[in-house]
Amino acid sequence: MSQYAILIYEDQAQYATMSPEAWGALVDAHSTFTKQVFELGGSLTGGEALAATTTATTIKRGTTVTDGPFVETKEAFGGFYVIEARDLDHAVEIAKLCPAPFGGVEVRPVVDPTTNPF
């Protein structure tokens, strides 16, 4: 099995007006997703939700520190899962189930540090 990151990108402004009930439903959807990973024969090795981009600190070239995200976009990186899947097709099948109601997800292989992926 190979590892893949499922990166969640969404319009975070949508969360500002979300009702407590809608938030609860979204949390439940993520709980369901984590169960589905195993049901589809994958495994979950990690993942977290991230705080809003307004809390980000960016360090550029190791010396310049700024508040906020580096890139200004409508959709921001809001969380991730790391899964184990048979191959990319399997990872994509799993990622299609990941809740991202205000955006989408990106699937990327996790790099094996013993080999140069580039």
Buried (B, 14 or more C-beta within 10 A) or exposed (E): BBBBBBBBBBBBEEBEEBEEEEEEEBEEBBEEBBEEBEEBEBEBBEBEEBEEBEEBEEEEEEEEEEEEBEEEEEBBBBBBBBBBBEEBEBBBBBBEBBBBBBBEBBBEBBEEEEEEEE
